[in-house]
Amino acid sequence: MFTSQGPTLRELAVQALSSVERGYDLLAPKFDLTPFRTPDRILDETAGALRALGPFRHGLDVCCGTGAGVRVLRELCGERVVGVDFSAGMLREARRAHPGAGWVRADVRALPFRPVFDLAVSFGAFGHFLPRERPGLFAQVHSALRPGGVFAFPVGAPPHFGTLPYWVMLGFDTVMRVRNRVWRPRFVMYYRTFPLGAVLAELRQVGFDVELTPLDGLGRRPDGTPRCAMVVARRRA
């Protein structure tokens, strides 16, 4: 939920009519007061599931925003932690919140790193990439990991057809598609363009071995399936 200290409707409207980069520059000072910031429960469950896969030395937060995922990496990585994002405003807030980490402003579709990281994570950013961009994004993360390195991120179970969350996501994506047809610059943000089966196949195609780990601490749906799981993609040696 939005708080009284969070962005106003006018501020959100200005952001939504901007480019992705400019929009996040504008939203950055209040981003952590919005529902768009990954909840601590998800961060903590992901960190707990990753702990068993370590130890890790060097960590990379892909599309780090204000640095929520960097907190996870600092719990898990014994040496260097780096966050990368293309929004200067988000990186400015991240530096204030996590002064001991390293920060790089870059487009994650062209990462400026050698294969030195043991662990890469990403939280809540994939809706900003069109489906055709995903293989290139995954290949860039693959190139930043050492052989055997892990790329991990949580994925929520898709809402069942006809439920309120289903219609909310469908409505949001429809509005964004209309907005991007009639307004420039585009603001790419979709909730229904990240199908798990296609994502796992693309990760394998660029050189990862992939498995799913249920995050049982986040609960299960009435049909017994987990509400959230963690994708663990390990770079082949």
Steps between C-alpha positions, in 0.01 A plus 500: 500500500603859446572706810431867572875564453504323165455646152186696419268406215638792303858381554404147390328637190807704402717193552268281292518746209880507506756254369593210726830663595355847560200356681716318750725802545188693604359224721829407667475714818164341588537161334546306824166640623310339211371144445747467211791437736553124555359409844744397772328161533597410145854630547544304823361175358723530195805563719417196713466275196826629350699455819510124450654547152799704620749607604522795262772764473387753239136597443318699231151653530359532147266802465570585862273802534532646849699197615250266664672197347842625607394435859455133406841488334675660795363223721629231264820627336826518689676759286370736230136591434402710196169644388437598137213715370449760227312751716729757660226592745453144623876452535524822701247362751677163502834662589339677795340181630799267445824702510724193515393356163622583150270662244516508122272694268452290188241340276479138613458397138870593462664423833855636541633208707740213459388154624592553865173472693397192698137609546264729308148584613215711367176606664192636328666636185414259219177674404713779357634274225311390193497124434739536207753670732511224761750263333748785459450608860556145625810467283641817655451366852654169390807690374545673838501174699797275549451132398274345763363840602131534588234734361194493727169684516155441654192448283142517623239247392276647230150586624222260404275605215206710611638603838539866596883492467461351152275783384716766669812378319316466169355848538836654588674340202218607266523860618879499455472361148252772404718764666808384306311509170386860540773661710876543474737433662387146580487373856558125486345326800285189462396233748398225259802475268717269712362146454703260709531225240644736238731662756647167610554395138677828420728465802600151388562622145758757612694247709334457840390186680169590662288380789209634706503523879163559674506783753270324743527774760283713268217247515314277259185546298184296566605255226827432686733682260747752647405867486859583415806309382862588435658440160858377546701522177858375531756583232639182353870440565 
